[in-house]
Amino acid sequence: MGYRSCKLIRFLLNLSLFWKVGFVIAICVAINTLIAFYFHAQLHKLKDHLERAPIYAYKSLAQEGLYLLERLEEASAEEKERIRNAIRKLAYIGLQGGIYEKGNQKIIQIVSSVKDPYLKDVLTRLVKANSYQEMQKEFQKILDWSLKEEEKLQKELGALSENASSFYLLIFGILILCLIWGGLAFFFMVKRPLDIITKKIDNLFIEGEHYCLEDPQYCEWKHEAEDEIGKLSEAVKNLLRNYTELAIFKHTIEEDQTVKDVYERLAQVFKEKLGIEAFALYEVSNSQNTMTVVHLSPPDLEVNHEKLFNANFCRAKRTGHVINSIIQPRICSLFLWKDEAEHYCVPFMSGGQCIGVAQIILPKTPENRRSKRIKEKLRIAERYIREAVPVIEAKRYAESLKDQTLKDPLTGLYNRRFLEEAIDNLIAGILRRKTVLGVLMADLDYFKSINDRYGHDIGDKILKETAKLLKKHVRASDLVVRFGGEEFLILLVDVKEGDSLKIAEKLRSIVEAQEFETPKGVIKRTISIGVSEFPVDAKGIWEAIKYADVALYKAKEGGRNKVVRFTRDMWSSKEY
């Protein structure tokens, strides 16, 4: 019973406001209708009673008859006959209906013949009566009956009047209850939810995104009913929830360290919040007009490599507009799965330039084409992209500035300033792991003569290509630094003792074999390398670097194009 009552209450709560108001009005109308029917029945009953025997007319008839009988005793013979005729007329009028007039005045009117059995019997005897006593007796019976019926009618009218007062009070009470119920229902079902919604929106407007960051649960509140207010409440909750999540996302990526972290965070939203399984994130280099893949989901997702080398092949990048194959099938000729999937490409626009592209891939089904849920997901994805774009641009700019201070602009290698910032952490790892750091100091042989003979442009080209060679032929964990001029410092992380010499010899032979193609022909160069190892040769890293530089000097003294391993006899000073 309790479960059914709960279901009924839930059903009533979920009715729309239209039906709730209609339900209350229907109850009021039904109650008033029942009361009206009751009064109608009572009045109909009285009407039947009066139609059956018009009490006051018969009372007047009896009184008139008794009056005539009193006159009969004192009247003359001629008068007596007239009175007897009047008495008989009264009896016939009472029995069959009619009008009794005295002079020009109508004093008795009975519309129809008598219906009451008792009264009919009395009137029948009255018509047949001949003696004074019989007539008086019958008229008295009619008068007694009239008085009795009059008394009964008065009681019925009194009862009806009392019932009417009670029903008036009942109607008034029901109306008051309906008003109280309506007021409470309005307060709890309309005013309070609207106050909550208004307060939440006002707080968000006044406090801004800090309000939702401080209290992520601020957009959660209960509204039991699923009526229009409930739907409005749920819509506002979803709006505020999305705004909160968006604000938290923005706050989080602003505190992320690198651009890569921001891309990973955006990919996480696509996967976990929006349930998008297949997508690719690209970063655009406008200076080189290229695109770089920064995230693929799944990791083995195939991409069209043409646009990676020429970003203008990407329609979203070139136009700066969202490309939607759901609306415009086969809009992009470079999309690889035109027959199996749809694609939705969103450009990352900043300052009128495209700095990236998100390509979302969806199964090609009729449901996806019509699905409002898919469209909503894509709109939410665009919102997150819009929030991420200024952060990505700012972090890219910051990284660019940092690269300019920590990287050599010509070769793209780290510079000496970076070495000074990073060396402590590097050495701490070497000591913690108890391994060896190979230190190679390399210098291009007779580099000054290249500048003098071919010009600085050719010299710069050879420096850049030499830097690429050195970086290409060491591990990703190793560090290549442009130490100054044509000198390069190569730090080999976690090598075995003695392997540094082998690696240095490999690098020397690679440079020796390299043919540098220039506008002025092919140029070949050699390189000299000095080698030391930390902590084998020195207790401090800068001491080890100095020793490698000393070994480089010995290699140049020995005729260049050589690799020389530092030995203790090369350095006699106590201080480096």
C-alpha positions in Angstrom: 0.0 0.0 0.0 2.8 2.4 0.9 4.7 1.6 -2.3 1.5 2.3 -4.3 1.0 5.6 -2.4 4.6 6.6 -3.2 4.0 5.8 -6.9 0.8 7.8 -6.8 2.6 10.8 -5.2 5.4 10.5 -7.7 2.9 10.5 -10.5 1.1 13.5 -9.2 4.4 15.4 -8.7 5.5 14.7 -12.2 2.3 16.1 -13.7 2.8 19.3 -15.6 1.7 22.6 -13.9 -1.2 22.7 -16.4 -2.6 19.4 -15.1 -1.9 20.2 -11.5 -3.9 23.4 -11.6 -6.5 21.6 -13.7 -6.7 18.9 -11.0 -7.3 21.4 -8.2 -10.0 23.2 -10.3 -11.6 19.9 -11.1 -11.8 18.9 -7.4 -13.4 22.3 -6.6 -15.9 22.0 -9.4 -16.7 18.3 -8.5 -17.4 19.2 -4.8 -19.6 22.2 -5.8 -21.4 20.1 -8.3 -22.2 17.4 -5.7 -23.5 20.1 -3.3 -25.6 21.7 -6.1 -27.0 18.2 -7.0 -27.9 17.7 -3.3 -29.8 21.0 -3.1 -31.4 20.3 -6.4 -32.7 17.0 -5.1 -34.0 18.5 -1.9 -35.8 21.4 -3.7 -37.2 18.9 -6.2 -38.6 16.9 -3.3 -40.2 20.0 -1.8 -41.6 20.9 -5.2 -43.1 17.4 -5.6 -44.6 17.7 -2.2 -46.2 21.1 -2.9 -47.4 20.0 -6.3 -49.0 16.9 -4.7 -50.9 19.0 -2.2 -50.7 22.9 -2.2 -50.8 23.2 1.6 -51.6 26.9 1.9 -54.4 26.6 -0.7 -56.0 23.8 1.2 -55.6 25.6 4.5 -57.4 28.6 3.0 -60.0 26.3 1.6 -60.7 24.7 5.0 -60.7 28.1 6.8 -63.2 29.4 4.2 -65.4 26.4 4.5 -65.6 26.6 8.3 -66.3 30.3 8.0 -69.2 29.6 5.6 -70.6 27.0 7.9 -70.6 29.5 10.7 -72.6 31.9 8.5 -74.9 29.1 7.5 -76.5 28.9 10.9 -77.5 32.6 11.0 -78.4 33.0 7.3 -81.8 33.3 5.7 -83.2 30.5 3.6 -82.1 32.2 0.4 -78.7 33.0 1.8 -78.3 29.4 3.1 -78.7 28.0 -0.4 -76.1 30.3 -1.7 -73.7 29.4 1.1 -74.3 25.6 0.4 -73.5 26.2 -3.2 -70.3 28.0 -2.2 -69.4 25.1 0.1 -70.0 22.5 -2.6 -67.9 24.6 -5.0 -65.1 24.6 -2.4 -65.3 20.8 -2.1 -65.1 20.4 -5.9 -62.3 22.9 -6.3 -60.3 21.0 -3.6 -61.0 17.7 -5.3 -60.5 18.6 -9.0 -58.8 22.0 -8.9 -60.0 25.4 -9.8 -60.4 29.0 -8.6 -62.5 30.2 -5.8 -63.4 33.9 -5.9 -65.1 36.1 -3.4 -66.4 39.2 -5.2 -63.7 40.2 -7.6 -61.0 38.8 -5.4 -59.4 35.5 -6.1 -58.7 33.9 -2.7 -58.1 30.3 -3.6 -56.5 28.6 -6.6 -55.7 24.9 -6.9 -54.1 24.1 -10.2 -54.8 20.4 -10.5 -56.8 17.7 -8.9 -55.7 16.4 -5.5 -53.0 13.8 -5.4 -52.7 13.1 -1.7 -54.8 9.9 -1.0 -55.8 11.0 2.5 -56.9 14.4 1.4 -58.7 13.0 -1.7 -60.7 10.7 0.5 -61.6 13.6 2.9 -62.7 15.8 -0.1 -64.7 13.0 -1.6 -66.7 12.7 1.7 -67.0 16.4 1.8 -68.6 16.5 -1.6 -71.1 13.9 -0.5 -71.8 15.3 2.9 -75.3 16.8 3.5 -75.4 17.7 7.1 -73.8 20.6 8.8 -71.9 18.3 11.2 -70.4 16.2 8.5 -69.2 19.2 6.5 -67.7 20.8 9.6 -66.0 17.5 10.5 -64.4 17.2 7.0 -63.4 20.8 6.8 -61.7 20.5 10.2 -59.9 17.4 8.9 -58.6 19.4 5.9 -57.5 22.2 8.2 -55.7 19.8 10.6 -54.0 18.1 7.7 -53.0 21.5 6.3 -51.6 22.6 9.6 -49.7 19.3 10.0 -48.3 19.4 6.5 -47.4 23.1 7.0 -45.5 22.2 10.2 -43.7 19.3 8.3 -42.8 21.7 5.5 -41.4 24.3 7.9 -39.2 21.5 9.4 -38.0 20.5 6.0 -37.3 24.1 5.0 -35.5 24.6 8.3 -33.4 21.5 7.8 -32.6 22.5 4.3 -31.6 26.0 5.6 -29.3 24.4 8.2 -27.8 22.1 5.6 -27.3 25.0 3.3 -25.4 26.9 6.0 -23.3 23.8 6.7 -22.6 23.3 3.0 -21.6 27.0 2.7 -19.1 26.5 5.5 -17.9 23.3 3.8 -17.5 25.1 0.5 -15.7 27.9 2.2 -13.5 25.5 4.1 -12.6 23.6 0.9 -11.8 26.8 -0.9 -9.5 27.8 2.1 -7.8 24.4 2.0 -7.4 24.7 -1.8 -5.9 28.2 -1.4 -3.5 26.9 1.4 -2.6 23.9 -0.6 -2.1 26.0 -3.7 0.0 28.5 -1.8 2.2 25.8 -0.3 2.4 24.0 -3.7 3.4 27.3 -5.3 6.0 28.0 -2.7 7.6 24.5 -2.7 7.1 23.6 -6.4 7.6 27.0 -8.1 9.0 29.8 -5.9 11.6 27.9 -3.9 13.1 26.1 -7.0 13.1 29.4 -8.9 14.7 31.2 -5.9 17.5 28.5 -5.9 18.1 28.8 -9.6 18.1 32.6 -9.4 20.5 32.6 -6.5 22.9 30.2 -8.2 22.9 32.3 -11.4 23.3 35.5 -9.4 26.2 34.1 -7.4 27.9 32.9 -10.7 27.3 36.4 -12.2 28.7 38.2 -9.2 31.6 35.8 -8.2 32.5 34.6 -11.7 34.3 31.3 -12.2 35.9 31.5 -8.8 32.6 30.7 -7.3 32.4 27.3 -9.0 36.1 26.6 -8.5 35.7 27.1 -4.7 32.5 25.0 -4.6 32.3 22.5 -7.4 29.0 21.1 -5.9 27.2 24.5 -6.1 25.2 23.4 -9.2 23.8 20.3 -7.4 20.4 20.6 -5.8 17.3 18.5 -5.6 14.0 19.0 -7.3 11.7 16.0 -6.9 9.1 16.8 -9.6 9.6 16.3 -13.3 7.2 19.1 -14.3 8.1 22.3 -16.2 9.9 23.7 -13.2 11.8 20.4 -12.8 12.8 20.5 -16.5 13.9 24.1 -16.1 15.9 23.2 -13.0 17.6 20.3 -14.7 18.4 22.4 -17.7 20.0 25.1 -15.5 21.8 22.4 -13.5 23.3 21.0 -16.7 24.3 24.5 -17.9 26.0 25.4 -14.6 27.6 21.9 -14.4 29.1 22.4 -17.9 30.2 25.9 -17.0 31.8 24.6 -13.8 33.6 21.7 -15.5 34.7 24.1 -18.2 36.0 26.6 -15.6 37.8 23.8 -13.7 39.3 22.6 -17.0 40.5 26.1 -17.9 42.0 26.7 -14.4 43.8 23.3 -14.6 45.4 23.8 -18.0 46.5 27.3 -17.0 48.5 25.7 -14.2 49.9 22.9 -16.5 53.6 23.1 -17.2 53.8 22.5 -20.9 51.7 22.7 -24.1 51.8 18.9 -24.3 50.1 18.7 -20.9 47.3 20.9 -22.2 46.8 18.7 -25.3 46.8 15.6 -23.1 44.2 17.3 -20.8 42.0 18.1 -23.9 42.3 14.5 -25.1 41.2 13.3 -21.7 38.1 15.4 -21.9 37.3 14.0 -25.3 37.7 10.4 -24.1 36.3 10.5 -20.6 33.7 13.3 -20.6 32.4 13.1 -24.1 33.1 9.5 -24.9 34.8 10.3 -28.2 36.9 7.3 -29.1 38.6 8.3 -32.4 40.2 11.7 -32.9 43.5 13.4 -33.7 45.0 16.6 -32.4 47.4 18.5 -34.6 49.7 21.5 -33.9 50.3 24.0 -36.7 53.6 25.8 -37.4 52.6 28.8 -39.4 56.2 29.8 -40.0 57.0 26.5 -41.6 53.4 25.8 -42.9 53.5 22.3 -41.4 51.4 20.2 -39.0 52.6 18.0 -36.2 50.5 15.2 -34.6 50.4 15.8 -30.9 47.8 13.1 -29.9 46.1 10.2 -31.6 43.3 8.1 -30.3 43.6 5.2 -30.7 47.4 5.5 -30.9 47.6 3.5 -34.2 45.0 5.8 -35.9 46.2 6.4 -39.5 46.7 10.0 -40.6 47.1 11.6 -44.0 50.8 12.7 -44.2 50.3 15.2 -47.0 49.0 17.8 -44.7 51.8 17.3 -42.2 54.3 18.6 -44.8 51.9 21.3 -46.3 49.4 22.5 -43.7 47.3 24.2 -46.4 46.1 20.8 -47.6 44.0 20.8 -44.4 40.8 22.5 -45.2 40.1 23.5 -41.6 43.5 25.1 -41.3 43.3 26.8 -44.6 39.7 28.3 -44.2 39.7 28.7 -40.4 36.1 27.2 -40.4 34.7 24.1 -38.8 34.6 21.2 -41.4 31.6 18.9 -40.9 31.1 16.0 -43.2 27.8 15.2 -41.5 26.3 18.3 -43.1 28.5 18.4 -46.2 29.4 14.8 -47.2 32.9 14.3 -48.8 33.8 17.9 -48.1 37.5 17.0 -47.6 39.3 15.1 -50.3 42.2 14.2 -47.9 40.0 12.3 -45.4 41.0 8.7 -45.5 37.6 7.0 -44.6 35.0 8.7 -46.7 32.8 5.6 -47.0 33.2 4.4 -43.4 33.2 7.4 -41.2 32.3 11.1 -40.7 34.7 13.7 -39.6 34.4 17.0 -37.7 37.4 19.2 -37.8 37.7 22.2 -35.5 40.5 24.8 -36.1 42.3 26.3 -33.1 42.0 30.0 -34.1 44.1 32.7 -32.3 44.6 36.2 -33.6 43.3 35.3 -37.0 45.7 32.4 -37.4 45.1 28.6 -37.0 47.5 27.2 -34.5 46.1 23.7 -34.4 43.3 21.4 -35.5 41.2 18.8 -33.7 39.8 16.1 -36.0 36.9 14.0 -34.5 36.0 10.8 -36.3 32.5 9.3 -36.0 31.0 6.1 -37.4 29.0 6.7 -40.5 25.5 5.7 -39.4 22.0 7.2 -39.9 21.7 7.5 -36.1 24.7 9.7 -35.9 23.5 12.0 -38.6 20.2 12.6 -36.7 21.5 12.2 -33.1 21.0 15.3 -31.0 23.4 13.8 -28.4 26.2 13.6 -31.0 25.6 17.3 -32.0 25.7 18.3 -28.3 29.0 16.4 -27.8 30.5 18.2 -30.8 29.3 21.6 -29.4 30.8 20.8 -26.0 34.1 19.8 -27.7 34.2 23.1 -29.4 33.7 25.0 -26.1 36.6 23.1 -24.6 38.8 23.9 -27.6 37.9 27.6 -27.4 38.9 27.6 -23.7 42.2 25.7 -24.5 43.3 27.9 -27.5 44.4 31.0 -25.6 46.2 28.8 -23.0 48.0 26.8 -25.8 49.0 30.0 -27.5 50.3 31.5 -24.3 52.3 28.4 -23.4 53.7 28.1 -26.9 54.8 31.7 -26.8 56.4 31.2 -23.4 58.2 28.0 -24.6 59.3 29.9 -27.7 60.8 32.7 -25.5 62.4 30.1 -23.2 63.9 28.3 -26.3 65.3 31.6 -27.4 67.1 32.0 -24.1 68.1 28.3 -23.6 68.7 27.2 -27.2 71.1 28.3 -29.9 69.0 30.0 -32.6 71.4 28.9 -35.4 71.7 25.1 -34.7 68.7 24.6 -32.4 70.9 22.9 -29.8 70.8 23.8 -26.2 73.2 26.6 -25.2 75.6 27.1 -22.3 72.9 28.8 -20.2 70.7 25.7 -20.4 73.7 23.6 -19.4 74.2 25.8 -16.3 70.5 25.3 -15.3 70.3 21.6 -16.0 73.7 20.3 -15.0 73.0 19.9 -11.3 70.0 17.6 -11.9 71.9 15.7 -14.5 74.9 15.1 -12.1 72.6 14.2 -9.2 71.1 11.4 -11.3 74.5 10.1 -12.3 75.6 10.0 -8.7 72.4 8.4 -7.5 72.5 5.7 -10.1 76.3 5.3 -9.7 77.0 5.4 -13.4 79.4 7.3 -15.7 78.8 10.5 -17.6 80.9 10.7 -20.8 82.1 14.3 -21.6 83.1 15.0 -25.2 84.4 18.4 -26.3 84.3 18.6 -30.1 85.6 21.3 -32.4 85.4 21.6 -36.3 88.9 21.7 -37.7 90.0 24.9 -39.6 86.5 26.3 -39.4 87.8 29.9 -39.7 89.1 29.1 -43.1 85.6 28.1 -44.3 84.2 31.5 -43.2 87.1 33.3 -44.8 87.0 31.3 -48.1 83.3 30.6 -48.6 81.6 33.2 -46.4 79.6 33.1 -43.2 76.5 31.7 -44.8 78.3 28.6 -45.8 79.9 28.4 -42.4 76.5 28.6 -40.7 75.2 25.9 -43.0 78.1 23.6 -42.0 77.6 24.3 -38.3 73.8 23.5 -38.6 74.4 20.2 -40.4 77.2 19.2 -38.1 74.9 19.8 -35.1 72.2 17.6 -36.8 74.8 14.9 -37.4 75.9 14.9 -33.8 72.4 14.9 -32.4 71.3 12.2 -34.8 74.0 9.7 -33.8 73.7 9.9 -30.1 70.8 8.7 -27.9 67.8 10.8 -27.0 68.9 10.8 -23.4 72.3 12.3 -24.3 72.8 16.0 -24.5 74.4 18.0 -27.3 75.3 21.6 -26.4 76.7 24.4 -28.6 79.4 25.4 -26.2 80.7 28.4 -28.2 81.8 29.2 -31.8 82.4 25.9 -33.5 82.7 24.0 -30.3 80.1 21.3 -29.3 79.8 19.7 -25.9 78.3 16.2 -25.9 77.3 14.6 -22.6 76.8 10.9 -22.7 74.4 9.8 -19.9 74.9 6.4 -18.1 77.7 5.0 -20.3 80.1 2.3 -19.3 83.5 3.4 -18.3 85.7 3.6 -21.4 82.8 3.6 -23.9 83.0 7.4 -24.3 86.2 7.0 -26.4 84.4 4.6 -28.8 81.4 6.8 -29.2 83.7 9.8 -29.8 85.6 7.9 -32.5 82.3 7.0 -34.2 81.2 10.6 -34.3 84.6 11.7 -35.7 84.4 9.2 -38.5 80.8 10.2 -39.3 81.7 13.8 -39.6 84.8 13.0 -41.7 82.7 10.9 -44.1 80.0 13.6 -44.4 79.9 15.7 -47.6 78.4 19.1 -47.0 76.5 20.2 -50.1 76.6 24.0 -50.6 75.9 26.5 -53.4 79.7 26.6 -53.9 80.1 22.9 -54.2 80.7 19.9 -51.8 82.8 20.7 -48.8 84.3 18.1 -46.5 85.4 18.8 -42.9 86.9 16.9 -40.0 86.4 17.3 -36.3 88.7 16.9 -33.3 87.3 15.5 -30.0 88.6 15.5 -26.4 87.2 12.9 -24.0 86.9 12.7 -20.2 84.5 10.9 -17.9 82.8 11.9 -14.7 83.3 10.9 -12.0 86.2 8.7 -13.3 88.5 11.6 -14.1 87.2 14.4 -11.9 85.0 14.9 -8.8 83.2 17.9 -10.3 81.5 18.2 -13.6 83.0 21.5 -14.6 86.4 20.0 -13.8 85.6 17.0 -16.2 84.5 19.5 -18.9 87.8 21.3 -18.5 89.7 18.1 -18.8 87.8 17.2 -22.0 88.7 20.7 -23.3 92.4 20.0 -22.4 92.2 16.6 -24.3 90.7 18.6 -27.3 93.7 20.9 -27.3 96.0 17.9 -27.4 94.0 16.4 -30.3 94.5 19.7 -32.3 98.2 19.8 -31.3 98.5 16.2 -32.6 97.4 17.2 -36.1 93.5 17.4 -35.8 90.9 14.9 -37.0 91.7 12.9 -33.8 90.0 11.7 -30.6 92.2 12.1 -27.5 91.3 10.6 -24.1 92.2 12.8 -21.1 95.0 11.5 -18.9 96.2 12.9 -15.6 99.6 13.9 -17.1 97.9 16.4 -19.4 97.0 18.7 -16.5 99.5 19.6 -13.9 97.7 22.5 -12.2 95.9 21.9 -8.9 93.0 24.2 -9.9 91.1 23.9 -13.1 
